[in-house]
């Protein structure tokens, strides 16, 4: 696994002309520069969320009651 994941498309214009952006101050880490729209952006991974589960509906299929 790489320390830096590579985005394939600019999230703003959709172009593929992306290069790593090195900030002179060192404050921005992992930024990318799009040459087409001249935007500089970062992509962050926040984690995974557990899939939503739905309860199984009770269809009343239990044992019948004796009279």
CHARMM-style PDB file with segment names, atoms N, HN, CA, C and O in Angstrom:
ATOM      1  N   UNK     1       0.842  -1.180   0.000  1.00  0.00      PROA
ATOM      2  CA  UNK     1       0.000   0.000   0.000  1.00  0.00      PROA
ATOM      3  C   UNK     1       0.882   1.237   0.000  1.00  0.00      PROA
ATOM      4  O   UNK     1       1.909   1.286   0.678  1.00  0.00      PROA
ATOM      5  N   UNK     2       0.481   2.202  -0.747  1.00  0.00      PROA
ATOM      6  HN  UNK     2      -0.353   2.162  -1.298  1.00  0.00      PROA
ATOM      7  CA  UNK     2       1.243   3.437  -0.892  1.00  0.00      PROA
ATOM      8  C   UNK     2       0.884   4.428   0.212  1.00  0.00      PROA
ATOM      9  O   UNK     2      -0.219   4.395   0.756  1.00  0.00      PROA
ATOM     10  N   UNK     3       1.826   5.303   0.533  1.00  0.00      PROA
ATOM     11  HN  UNK     3       2.722   5.329   0.092  1.00  0.00      PROA
ATOM     12  CA  UNK     3       1.557   6.343   1.521  1.00  0.00      PROA
ATOM     13  C   UNK     3       0.650   7.413   0.937  1.00  0.00      PROA
ATOM     14  O   UNK     3      -0.032   8.119   1.680  1.00  0.00      PROA
ATOM     15  N   UNK     4       0.634   7.544  -0.382  1.00  0.00      PROA
ATOM     16  HN  UNK     4       1.189   6.971  -0.986  1.00  0.00      PROA
ATOM     17  CA  UNK     4      -0.187   8.556  -1.040  1.00  0.00      PROA
ATOM     18  C   UNK     4      -1.038   7.876  -2.105  1.00  0.00      PROA
ATOM     19  O   UNK     4      -0.511   7.305  -3.059  1.00  0.00      PROA
ATOM     20  N   UNK     5      -2.330   7.940  -1.940  1.00  0.00      PROA
ATOM     21  HN  UNK     5      -2.758   8.405  -1.165  1.00  0.00      PROA
ATOM     22  CA  UNK     5      -3.225   7.393  -2.950  1.00  0.00      PROA
ATOM     23  C   UNK     5      -3.359   8.401  -4.079  1.00  0.00      PROA
ATOM     24  O   UNK     5      -3.411   9.607  -3.838  1.00  0.00      PROA
ATOM     25  N   UNK     6      -3.413   7.917  -5.291  1.00  0.00      PROA
ATOM     26  HN  UNK     6      -3.371   6.937  -5.487  1.00  0.00      PROA
ATOM     27  CA  UNK     6      -3.438   8.775  -6.459  1.00  0.00      PROA
ATOM     28  C   UNK     6      -4.874   8.947  -6.952  1.00  0.00      PROA
ATOM     29  O   UNK     6      -5.518   7.961  -7.309  1.00  0.00      PROA
ATOM     30  N   UNK     7      -5.392  10.187  -6.979  1.00  0.00      PROA
ATOM     31  HN  UNK     7      -4.869  10.989  -6.689  1.00  0.00      PROA
ATOM     32  CA  UNK     7      -6.703  10.406  -7.595  1.00  0.00      PROA
ATOM     33  C   UNK     7      -6.544  10.375  -9.114  1.00  0.00      PROA
ATOM     34  O   UNK     7      -5.550  10.867  -9.649  1.00  0.00      PROA
ATOM     35  N   UNK     8      -7.503   9.810  -9.789  1.00  0.00      PROA
ATOM     36  HN  UNK     8      -8.310   9.410  -9.355  1.00  0.00      PROA
ATOM     37  CA  UNK     8      -7.422   9.710 -11.246  1.00  0.00      PROA
ATOM     38  C   UNK     8      -8.096  10.873 -11.951  1.00  0.00      PROA
ATOM     39  O   UNK     8      -7.750  11.192 -13.089  1.00  0.00      PROA
ATOM     40  N   UNK     9      -9.053  11.508 -11.292  1.00  0.00      PROA
ATOM     41  HN  UNK     9      -9.334  11.249 -10.368  1.00  0.00      PROA
ATOM     42  CA  UNK     9      -9.793  12.612 -11.898  1.00  0.00      PROA
ATOM     43  C   UNK     9      -9.879  13.776 -10.927  1.00  0.00      PROA
ATOM     44  O   UNK     9      -9.947  13.578  -9.713  1.00  0.00      PROA
ATOM     45  N   UNK    10      -9.875  14.989 -11.463  1.00  0.00      PROA
ATOM     46  HN  UNK    10      -9.820  15.149 -12.448  1.00  0.00      PROA
ATOM     47  CA  UNK    10     -10.082  16.182 -10.645  1.00  0.00      PROA
ATOM     48  C   UNK    10     -11.547  16.196 -10.198  1.00  0.00      PROA
ATOM     49  O   UNK    10     -12.437  16.031 -11.033  1.00  0.00      PROA
ATOM     50  N   UNK    11     -11.820  16.387  -8.907  1.00  0.00      PROA
ATOM     51  HN  UNK    11     -11.098  16.520  -8.228  1.00  0.00      PROA
ATOM     52  CA  UNK    11     -13.211  16.397  -8.449  1.00  0.00      PROA
ATOM     53  C   UNK    11     -13.995  17.625  -8.914  1.00  0.00      PROA
ATOM     54  O   UNK    11     -15.218  17.655  -8.771  1.00  0.00      PROA
ATOM     55  N   UNK    12     -13.331  18.625  -9.459  1.00  0.00      PROA
ATOM     56  HN  UNK    12     -12.338  18.601  -9.575  1.00  0.00      PROA
ATOM     57  CA  UNK    12     -13.994  19.854  -9.891  1.00  0.00      PROA
ATOM     58  C   UNK    12     -14.299  19.858 -11.388  1.00  0.00      PROA
ATOM     59  O   UNK    12     -15.420  20.167 -11.793  1.00  0.00      PROA
ATOM     60  N   UNK    13     -13.293  19.512 -12.219  1.00  0.00      PROA
ATOM     61  HN  UNK    13     -12.383  19.261 -11.890  1.00  0.00      PROA
ATOM     62  CA  UNK    13     -13.515  19.591 -13.668  1.00  0.00      PROA
ATOM     63  C   UNK    13     -13.502  18.231 -14.348  1.00  0.00      PROA
ATOM     64  O   UNK    13     -13.903  18.121 -15.507  1.00  0.00      PROA
ATOM     65  N   UNK    14     -13.046  17.184 -13.644  1.00  0.00      PROA
ATOM     66  HN  UNK    14     -12.720  17.274 -12.702  1.00  0.00      PROA
ATOM     67  CA  UNK    14     -13.052  15.847 -14.209  1.00  0.00      PROA
ATOM     68  C   UNK    14     -11.865  15.532 -15.100  1.00  0.00      PROA
ATOM     69  O   UNK    14     -11.820  14.459 -15.700  1.00  0.00      PROA
ATOM     70  N   UNK    15     -10.911  16.430 -15.201  1.00  0.00      PROA
ATOM     71  HN  UNK    15     -10.947  17.302 -14.714  1.00  0.00      PROA
ATOM     72  CA  UNK    15      -9.756  16.195 -16.064  1.00  0.00      PROA
ATOM     73  C   UNK    15      -8.757  15.270 -15.373  1.00  0.00      PROA
ATOM     74  O   UNK    15      -8.807  15.086 -14.157  1.00  0.00      PROA
ATOM     75  N   UNK    16      -7.852  14.691 -16.159  1.00  0.00      PROA
ATOM     76  HN  UNK    16      -7.811  14.840 -17.147  1.00  0.00      PROA
ATOM     77  CA  UNK    16      -6.873  13.743 -15.644  1.00  0.00      PROA
ATOM     78  C   UNK    16      -5.477  14.339 -15.482  1.00  0.00      PROA
ATOM     79  O   UNK    16      -4.547  13.617 -15.123  1.00  0.00      PROA
ATOM     80  N   UNK    17      -5.309  15.616 -15.732  1.00  0.00      PROA
ATOM     81  HN  UNK    17      -6.064  16.202 -16.024  1.00  0.00      PROA
ATOM     82  CA  UNK    17      -3.983  16.249 -15.705  1.00  0.00      PROA
ATOM     83  C   UNK    17      -3.643  16.690 -14.277  1.00  0.00      PROA
ATOM     84  O   UNK    17      -3.655  17.881 -13.966  1.00  0.00      PROA
ATOM     85  N   UNK    18      -3.339  15.711 -13.412  1.00  0.00      PROA
ATOM     86  HN  UNK    18      -3.329  14.744 -13.664  1.00  0.00      PROA
ATOM     87  CA  UNK    18      -3.070  15.985 -11.996  1.00  0.00      PROA
ATOM     88  C   UNK    18      -1.608  15.697 -11.681  1.00  0.00      PROA
ATOM     89  O   UNK    18      -1.026  14.732 -12.179  1.00  0.00      PROA
ATOM     90  N   UNK    19      -1.027  16.552 -10.846  1.00  0.00      PROA
ATOM     91  HN  UNK    19      -1.500  17.335 -10.441  1.00  0.00      PROA
ATOM     92  CA  UNK    19       0.336  16.345 -10.364  1.00  0.00      PROA
ATOM     93  C   UNK    19       0.353  16.628  -8.861  1.00  0.00      PROA
ATOM     94  O   UNK    19      -0.437  17.439  -8.378  1.00  0.00      PROA
ATOM     95  N   UNK    20       1.243  15.969  -8.118  1.00  0.00      PROA
ATOM     96  HN  UNK    20       1.885  15.310  -8.510  1.00  0.00      PROA
ATOM     97  CA  UNK    20       1.345  16.273  -6.687  1.00  0.00      PROA
ATOM     98  C   UNK    20       1.731  17.729  -6.474  1.00  0.00      PROA
ATOM     99  O   UNK    20       2.566  18.267  -7.201  1.00  0.00      PROA
ATOM    100  N   UNK    21       1.127  18.363  -5.485  1.00  0.00      PROA
ATOM    101  HN  UNK    21       0.448  17.926  -4.895  1.00  0.00      PROA
ATOM    102  CA  UNK    21       1.417  19.763  -5.165  1.00  0.00      PROA
ATOM    103  C   UNK    21       2.233  19.816  -3.888  1.00  0.00      PROA
ATOM    104  O   UNK    21       1.813  19.311  -2.847  1.00  0.00      PROA
ATOM    105  N   UNK    22       3.378  20.420  -3.974  1.00  0.00      PROA
ATOM    106  HN  UNK    22       3.720  20.830  -4.820  1.00  0.00      PROA
ATOM    107  CA  UNK    22       4.227  20.579  -2.803  1.00  0.00      PROA
ATOM    108  C   UNK    22       4.084  21.998  -2.297  1.00  0.00      PROA
ATOM    109  O   UNK    22       4.454  22.949  -2.986  1.00  0.00      PROA
ATOM    110  N   UNK    23       3.548  22.143  -1.091  1.00  0.00      PROA
ATOM    111  HN  UNK    23       3.248  21.371  -0.532  1.00  0.00      PROA
ATOM    112  CA  UNK    23       3.345  23.447  -0.475  1.00  0.00      PROA
ATOM    113  C   UNK    23       4.678  23.953   0.076  1.00  0.00      PROA
ATOM    114  O   UNK    23       5.412  23.207   0.723  1.00  0.00      PROA
ATOM    115  N   UNK    24       4.983  25.214  -0.183  1.00  0.00      PROA
ATOM    116  HN  UNK    24       4.387  25.820  -0.709  1.00  0.00      PROA
ATOM    117  CA  UNK    24       6.251  25.787   0.272  1.00  0.00      PROA
ATOM    118  C   UNK    24       6.333  25.868   1.792  1.00  0.00      PROA
ATOM    119  O   UNK    24       7.418  25.758   2.363  1.00  0.00      PROA
ATOM    120  N   UNK    25       5.189  26.062   2.451  1.00  0.00      PROA
ATOM    121  HN  UNK    25       4.307  26.152   1.987  1.00  0.00      PROA
ATOM    122  CA  UNK    25       5.191  26.201   3.906  1.00  0.00      PROA
ATOM    123  C   UNK    25       5.194  24.851   4.607  1.00  0.00      PROA
ATOM    124  O   UNK    25       5.523  24.770   5.791  1.00  0.00      PROA
ATOM    125  N   UNK    26       4.834  23.792   3.895  1.00  0.00      PROA
ATOM    126  HN  UNK    26       4.568  23.857   2.934  1.00  0.00      PROA
ATOM    127  CA  UNK    26       4.775  22.469   4.500  1.00  0.00      PROA
ATOM    128  C   UNK    26       3.511  22.217   5.289  1.00  0.00      PROA
ATOM    129  O   UNK    26       3.403  21.191   5.960  1.00  0.00      PROA
ATOM    130  N   UNK    27       2.542  23.133   5.227  1.00  0.00      PROA
ATOM    131  HN  UNK    27       2.630  23.967   4.682  1.00  0.00      PROA
ATOM    132  CA  UNK    27       1.294  22.980   5.989  1.00  0.00      PROA
ATOM    133  C   UNK    27       0.334  21.998   5.315  1.00  0.00      PROA
ATOM    134  O   UNK    27      -0.373  21.257   5.999  1.00  0.00      PROA
ATOM    135  N   UNK    28       0.305  21.986   3.990  1.00  0.00      PROA
ATOM    136  HN  UNK    28       0.880  22.587   3.435  1.00  0.00      PROA
ATOM    137  CA  UNK    28      -0.625  21.132   3.259  1.00  0.00      PROA
ATOM    138  C   UNK    28       0.117  19.874   2.825  1.00  0.00      PROA
ATOM    139  O   UNK    28       1.084  19.949   2.067  1.00  0.00      PROA
ATOM    140  N   UNK    29      -0.335  18.720   3.304  1.00  0.00      PROA
ATOM    141  HN  UNK    29      -1.121  18.659   3.919  1.00  0.00      PROA
ATOM    142  CA  UNK    29       0.277  17.444   2.953  1.00  0.00      PROA
ATOM    143  C   UNK    29      -0.651  16.672   2.029  1.00  0.00      PROA
ATOM    144  O   UNK    29      -1.862  16.640   2.249  1.00  0.00      PROA
ATOM    145  N   UNK    30      -0.102  16.061   1.015  1.00  0.00      PROA
ATOM    146  HN  UNK    30       0.882  16.087   0.836  1.00  0.00      PROA
ATOM    147  CA  UNK    30      -0.874  15.215   0.117  1.00  0.00      PROA
ATOM    148  C   UNK    30      -1.798  15.968  -0.818  1.00  0.00      PROA
ATOM    149  O   UNK    30      -2.840  15.436  -1.201  1.00  0.00      PROA
ATOM    150  N   UNK    31      -1.453  17.187  -1.198  1.00  0.00      PROA
ATOM    151  HN  UNK    31      -0.606  17.620  -0.887  1.00  0.00      PROA
ATOM    152  CA  UNK    31      -2.304  17.981  -2.092  1.00  0.00      PROA
ATOM    153  C   UNK    31      -2.013  17.633  -3.547  1.00  0.00      PROA
ATOM    154  O   UNK    31      -0.926  17.165  -3.885  1.00  0.00      PROA
ATOM    155  N   UNK    32      -3.001  17.869  -4.394  1.00  0.00      PROA
ATOM    156  HN  UNK    32      -3.884  18.249  -4.120  1.00  0.00      PROA
ATOM    157  CA  UNK    32      -2.887  17.630  -5.831  1.00  0.00      PROA
ATOM    158  C   UNK    32      -3.240  18.899  -6.578  1.00  0.00      PROA
ATOM    159  O   UNK    32      -4.111  19.656  -6.150  1.00  0.00      PROA
ATOM    160  N   UNK    33      -2.568  19.132  -7.689  1.00  0.00      PROA
ATOM    161  HN  UNK    33      -1.860  18.517  -8.036  1.00  0.00      PROA
ATOM    162  CA  UNK    33      -2.792  20.323  -8.518  1.00  0.00      PROA
ATOM    163  C   UNK    33      -3.328  19.880  -9.866  1.00  0.00      PROA
ATOM    164  O   UNK    33      -2.717  19.054 -10.544  1.00  0.00      PROA
ATOM    165  N   UNK    34      -4.477  20.433 -10.255  1.00  0.00      PROA
ATOM    166  HN  UNK    34      -4.973  21.104  -9.704  1.00  0.00      PROA
ATOM    167  CA  UNK    34      -5.063  20.165 -11.567  1.00  0.00      PROA
ATOM    168  C   UNK    34      -4.608  21.264 -12.511  1.00  0.00      PROA
ATOM    169  O   UNK    34      -4.871  22.442 -12.265  1.00  0.00      PROA
ATOM    170  N   UNK    35      -3.934  20.896 -13.577  1.00  0.00      PROA
ATOM    171  HN  UNK    35      -3.720  19.939 -13.777  1.00  0.00      PROA
ATOM    172  CA  UNK    35      -3.445  21.892 -14.529  1.00  0.00      PROA
ATOM    173  C   UNK    35      -4.567  22.479 -15.376  1.00  0.00      PROA
ATOM    174  O   UNK    35      -4.422  23.584 -15.898  1.00  0.00      PROA
ATOM    175  N   UNK    36      -5.674  21.774 -15.525  1.00  0.00      PROA
ATOM    176  HN  UNK    36      -5.792  20.876 -15.101  1.00  0.00      PROA
ATOM    177  CA  UNK    36      -6.769  22.270 -16.366  1.00  0.00      PROA
ATOM    178  C   UNK    36      -7.547  23.398 -15.693  1.00  0.00      PROA
ATOM    179  O   UNK    36      -7.771  24.443 -16.305  1.00  0.00      PROA
ATOM    180  N   UNK    37      -7.964  23.200 -14.435  1.00  0.00      PROA
ATOM    181  HN  UNK    37      -7.783  22.351 -13.938  1.00  0.00      PROA
ATOM    182  CA  UNK    37      -8.764  24.230 -13.765  1.00  0.00      PROA
ATOM    183  C   UNK    37      -7.946  24.993 -12.724  1.00  0.00      PROA
ATOM    184  O   UNK    37      -8.480  25.872 -12.048  1.00  0.00      PROA
ATOM    185  N   UNK    38      -6.683  24.676 -12.587  1.00  0.00      PROA
ATOM    186  HN  UNK    38      -6.250  23.962 -13.136  1.00  0.00      PROA
ATOM    187  CA  UNK    38      -5.712  25.313 -11.682  1.00  0.00      PROA
ATOM    188  C   UNK    38      -6.114  25.238 -10.210  1.00  0.00      PROA
ATOM    189  O   UNK    38      -5.682  26.068  -9.410  1.00  0.00      PROA
ATOM    190  N   UNK    39      -6.927  24.264  -9.849  1.00  0.00      PROA
ATOM    191  HN  UNK    39      -7.279  23.590 -10.499  1.00  0.00      PROA
ATOM    192  CA  UNK    39      -7.301  24.095  -8.439  1.00  0.00      PROA
ATOM    193  C   UNK    39      -6.308  23.171  -7.749  1.00  0.00      PROA
ATOM    194  O   UNK    39      -5.715  22.288  -8.368  1.00  0.00      PROA
ATOM    195  N   UNK    40      -6.146  23.398  -6.462  1.00  0.00      PROA
ATOM    196  HN  UNK    40      -6.629  24.115  -5.959  1.00  0.00      PROA
ATOM    197  CA  UNK    40      -5.329  22.544  -5.613  1.00  0.00      PROA
ATOM    198  C   UNK    40      -6.260  21.953  -4.563  1.00  0.00      PROA
ATOM    199  O   UNK    40      -6.998  22.683  -3.901  1.00  0.00      PROA
ATOM    200  N   UNK    41      -6.226  20.631  -4.410  1.00  0.00      PROA
ATOM    201  HN  UNK    41      -5.627  20.038  -4.947  1.00  0.00      PROA
ATOM    202  CA  UNK    41      -7.159  19.974  -3.510  1.00  0.00      PROA
ATOM    203  C   UNK    41      -6.468  18.811  -2.810  1.00  0.00      PROA
ATOM    204  O   UNK    41      -5.400  18.358  -3.221  1.00  0.00      PROA
ATOM    205  N   UNK    42      -7.101  18.342  -1.748  1.00  0.00      PROA
ATOM    206  HN  UNK    42      -7.969  18.710  -1.413  1.00  0.00      PROA
ATOM    207  CA  UNK    42      -6.646  17.152  -1.040  1.00  0.00      PROA
ATOM    208  C   UNK    42      -7.793  16.154  -0.973  1.00  0.00      PROA
ATOM    209  O   UNK    42      -8.965  16.522  -1.052  1.00  0.00      PROA
ATOM    210  N   UNK    43      -7.436  14.902  -0.827  1.00  0.00      PROA
ATOM    211  HN  UNK    43      -6.484  14.603  -0.762  1.00  0.00      PROA
ATOM    212  CA  UNK    43      -8.413  13.832  -0.672  1.00  0.00      PROA
ATOM    213  C   UNK    43      -8.124  13.153   0.650  1.00  0.00      PROA
ATOM    214  O   UNK    43      -6.986  12.764   0.915  1.00  0.00      PROA
ATOM    215  N   UNK    44      -9.151  13.005   1.491  1.00  0.00      PROA
ATOM    216  HN  UNK    44     -10.075  13.320   1.276  1.00  0.00      PROA
ATOM    217  CA  UNK    44      -8.969  12.378   2.797  1.00  0.00      PROA
ATOM    218  C   UNK    44      -9.851  11.145   2.916  1.00  0.00      PROA
ATOM    219  O   UNK    44     -10.987  11.125   2.442  1.00  0.00      PROA
ATOM    220  N   UNK    45      -9.317  10.135   3.547  1.00  0.00      PROA
ATOM    221  HN  UNK    45      -8.394  10.151   3.932  1.00  0.00      PROA
ATOM    222  CA  UNK    45     -10.059   8.925   3.843  1.00  0.00      PROA
ATOM    223  C   UNK    45     -10.471   9.002   5.303  1.00  0.00      PROA
ATOM    224  O   UNK    45      -9.622   9.136   6.184  1.00  0.00      PROA
ATOM    225  N   UNK    46     -11.756   8.920   5.561  1.00  0.00      PROA
ATOM    226  HN  UNK    46     -12.446   8.811   4.845  1.00  0.00      PROA
ATOM    227  CA  UNK    46     -12.262   9.069   6.921  1.00  0.00      PROA
ATOM    228  C   UNK    46     -12.570   7.742   7.601  1.00  0.00      PROA
ATOM    229  O   UNK    46     -12.776   7.712   8.814  1.00  0.00      PROA
ATOM    230  N   UNK    47     -12.605   6.665   6.865  1.00  0.00      PROA
ATOM    231  HN  UNK    47     -12.438   6.689   5.880  1.00  0.00      PROA
ATOM    232  CA  UNK    47     -12.877   5.362   7.458  1.00  0.00      PROA
ATOM    233  C   UNK    47     -14.081   4.708   6.817  1.00  0.00      PROA
ATOM    234  O   UNK    47     -14.616   5.184   5.815  1.00  0.00      PROA
ATOM    235  N   UNK    48     -14.492   3.611   7.414  1.00  0.00      PROA
ATOM    236  HN  UNK    48     -14.058   3.225   8.228  1.00  0.00      PROA
ATOM    237  CA  UNK    48     -15.636   2.872   6.891  1.00  0.00      PROA
ATOM    238  C   UNK    48     -16.754   2.869   7.920  1.00  0.00      PROA
ATOM    239  O   UNK    48     -16.513   2.831   9.126  1.00  0.00      PROA
ATOM    240  N   UNK    49     -17.959   2.909   7.428  1.00  0.00      PROA
ATOM    241  HN  UNK    49     -18.155   2.940   6.448  1.00  0.00      PROA
ATOM    242  CA  UNK    49     -19.126   2.848   8.297  1.00  0.00      PROA
ATOM    243  C   UNK    49     -19.718   1.450   8.204  1.00  0.00      PROA
ATOM    244  O   UNK    49     -19.716   0.840   7.134  1.00  0.00      PROA
ATOM    245  N   UNK    50     -20.218   0.947   9.313  1.00  0.00      PROA
ATOM    246  HN  UNK    50     -20.219   1.442  10.182  1.00  0.00      PROA
ATOM    247  CA  UNK    50     -20.843  -0.366   9.309  1.00  0.00      PROA
ATOM    248  C   UNK    50     -22.081  -0.331   8.429  1.00  0.00      PROA
ATOM    249  O   UNK    50     -22.820   0.654   8.441  1.00  0.00      PROA
ATOM    250  N   UNK    51     -22.316  -1.383   7.670  1.00  0.00      PROA
ATOM    251  HN  UNK    51     -21.716  -2.183   7.660  1.00  0.00      PROA
ATOM    252  CA  UNK    51     -23.501  -1.385   6.803  1.00  0.00      PROA
ATOM    253  C   UNK    51     -24.781  -1.346   7.626  1.00  0.00      PROA
ATOM    254  O   UNK    51     -24.855  -1.916   8.715  1.00  0.00      PROA
ATOM    255  N   UNK    52     -25.770  -0.675   7.096  1.00  0.00      PROA
ATOM    256  HN  UNK    52     -25.710  -0.212   6.212  1.00  0.00      PROA
ATOM    257  CA  UNK    52     -27.059  -0.568   7.785  1.00  0.00      PROA
ATOM    258  C   UNK    52     -27.748  -1.928   7.753  1.00  0.00      PROA
ATOM    259  O   UNK    52     -27.785  -2.593   6.718  1.00  0.00      PROA
ATOM    260  N   UNK    53     -28.278  -2.321   8.865  1.00  0.00      PROA
ATOM    261  HN  UNK    53     -28.248  -1.781   9.707  1.00  0.00      PROA
ATOM    262  CA  UNK    53     -29.018  -3.586   8.925  1.00  0.00      PROA
ATOM    263  C   UNK    53     -30.471  -3.281   9.220  1.00  0.00      PROA
ATOM    264  O   UNK    53     -30.794  -2.367   9.978  1.00  0.00      PROA
ATOM    265  N   UNK    54     -31.332  -4.058   8.610  1.00  0.00      PROA
ATOM    266  HN  UNK    54     -31.070  -4.801   7.995  1.00  0.00      PROA
ATOM    267  CA  UNK    54     -32.762  -3.895   8.859  1.00  0.00      PROA
ATOM    268  C   UNK    54     -33.249  -5.120   9.615  1.00  0.00      PROA
ATOM    269  O   UNK    54     -32.849  -6.239   9.292  1.00  0.00      PROA
ATOM    270  N   UNK    55     -34.100  -4.934  10.610  1.00  0.00      PROA
ATOM    271  HN  UNK    55     -34.425  -4.025  10.872  1.00  0.00      PROA
ATOM    272  CA  UNK    55     -34.597  -6.088  11.368  1.00  0.00      PROA
ATOM    273  C   UNK    55     -35.507  -6.953  10.494  1.00  0.00      PROA
ATOM    274  O   UNK    55     -36.214  -6.454   9.619  1.00  0.00      PROA
ATOM    275  N   UNK    56     -35.471  -8.239  10.750  1.00  0.00      PROA
ATOM    276  HN  UNK    56     -34.897  -8.644  11.461  1.00  0.00      PROA
ATOM    277  CA  UNK    56     -36.328  -9.166  10.021  1.00  0.00      PROA
ATOM    278  C   UNK    56     -37.750  -8.994  10.541  1.00  0.00      PROA
ATOM    279  O   UNK    56     -37.980  -9.082  11.747  1.00  0.00      PROA
ATOM    280  N   UNK    57     -38.709  -8.750   9.643  1.00  0.00      PROA
ATOM    281  HN  UNK    57     -38.522  -8.679   8.663  1.00  0.00      PROA
ATOM    282  CA  UNK    57     -40.090  -8.541  10.115  1.00  0.00      PROA
ATOM    283  C   UNK    57     -40.684  -9.829  10.672  1.00  0.00      PROA
ATOM    284  O   UNK    57     -40.436 -10.913  10.145  1.00  0.00      PROA
ATOM    285  N   UNK    58     -41.469  -9.706  11.738  1.00  0.00      PROA
ATOM    286  HN  UNK    58     -41.671  -8.825  12.167  1.00  0.00      PROA
ATOM    287  CA  UNK    58     -42.158 -10.846  12.337  1.00  0.00      PROA
ATOM    288  C   UNK    58     -43.449 -11.062  11.558  1.00  0.00      PROA
ATOM    289  O   UNK    58     -44.349 -10.223  11.590  1.00  0.00      PROA
ATOM    290  N   UNK    59     -43.534 -12.177  10.868  1.00  0.00      PROA
ATOM    291  HN  UNK    59     -42.803 -12.859  10.843  1.00  0.00      PROA
ATOM    292  CA  UNK    59     -44.697 -12.447  10.021  1.00  0.00      PROA
ATOM    293  C   UNK    59     -45.768 -13.268  10.753  1.00  0.00      PROA
ATOM    294  O   UNK    59     -46.739 -13.722  10.148  1.00  0.00      PROA
ATOM    295  N   UNK    60     -45.574 -13.448  12.058  1.00  0.00      PROA
ATOM    296  HN  UNK    60     -44.785 -13.079  12.550  1.00  0.00      PROA
ATOM    297  CA  UNK    60     -46.582 -14.188  12.834  1.00  0.00      PROA
ATOM    298  C   UNK    60     -46.535 -15.671  12.548  1.00  0.00      PROA
ATOM    299  O   UNK    60     -47.548 -16.352  12.705  1.00  0.00      PROA
ATOM    300  N   UNK    61     -45.420 -16.185  12.141  1.00  0.00      PROA
ATOM    301  HN  UNK    61     -44.597 -15.632  12.013  1.00  0.00      PROA
ATOM    302  CA  UNK    61     -45.311 -17.602  11.788  1.00  0.00      PROA
ATOM    303  C   UNK    61     -44.910 -18.463  12.958  1.00  0.00      PROA
ATOM    304  O   UNK    61     -44.343 -19.538  12.758  1.00  0.00      PROA
ATOM    305  N   UNK    62     -45.178 -18.036  14.159  1.00  0.00      PROA
ATOM    306  HN  UNK    62     -45.638 -17.163  14.321  1.00  0.00      PROA
ATOM    307  CA  UNK    62     -44.841 -18.829  15.336  1.00  0.00      PROA
ATOM    308  C   UNK    62     -45.768 -20.030  15.483  1.00  0.00      PROA
ATOM    309  O   UNK    62     -46.613 -20.277  14.623  1.00  0.00      PROA
ATOM    310  N   UNK    63     -45.612 -20.761  16.550  1.00  0.00      PROA
ATOM    311  HN  UNK    63     -44.925 -20.561  17.249  1.00  0.00      PROA
ATOM    312  CA  UNK    63     -46.446 -21.933  16.767  1.00  0.00      PROA
ATOM    313  C   UNK    63     -47.889 -21.491  17.040  1.00  0.00      PROA
ATOM    314  O   UNK    63     -48.123 -20.502  17.734  1.00  0.00      PROA
ATOM    315  N   UNK    64     -48.844 -22.234  16.487  1.00  0.00      PROA
ATOM    316  HN  UNK    64     -48.653 -23.037  15.923  1.00  0.00      PROA
ATOM    317  CA  UNK    64     -50.264 -21.859  16.695  1.00  0.00      PROA
ATOM    318  C   UNK    64     -50.670 -22.098  18.142  1.00  0.00      PROA
ATOM    319  O   UNK    64     -50.164 -23.006  18.801  1.00  0.00      PROA
ATOM    320  N   UNK    65     -51.585 -21.275  18.623  1.00  0.00      PROA
ATOM    321  HN  UNK    65     -51.996 -20.537  18.087  1.00  0.00      PROA
ATOM    322  CA  UNK    65     -52.066 -21.405  20.002  1.00  0.00      PROA
ATOM    323  C   UNK    65     -53.135 -22.486  20.067  1.00  0.00      PROA
ATOM    324  O   UNK    65     -53.948 -22.627  19.153  1.00  0.00      PROA
ATOM    325  N   UNK    66     -53.125 -23.241  21.148  1.00  0.00      PROA
ATOM    326  HN  UNK    66     -52.465 -23.127  21.890  1.00  0.00      PROA
ATOM    327  CA  UNK    66     -54.147 -24.291  21.352  1.00  0.00      PROA
ATOM    328  C   UNK    66     -55.454 -23.648  21.807  1.00  0.00      PROA
ATOM    329  O   UNK    66     -55.433 -22.686  22.574  1.00  0.00      PROA
ATOM    330  N   UNK    67     -56.604 -24.175  21.337  1.00  0.00      PROA
ATOM    331  HN  UNK    67     -56.620 -24.957  20.713  1.00  0.00      PROA
ATOM    332  CA  UNK    67     -57.896 -23.597  21.755  1.00  0.00      PROA
ATOM    333  C   UNK    67     -58.248 -23.840  23.181  1.00  0.00      PROA
ATOM    334  OT1 UNK    67     -59.304 -23.403  23.640  1.00  0.00      PROA
TER     335      UNK     67
END
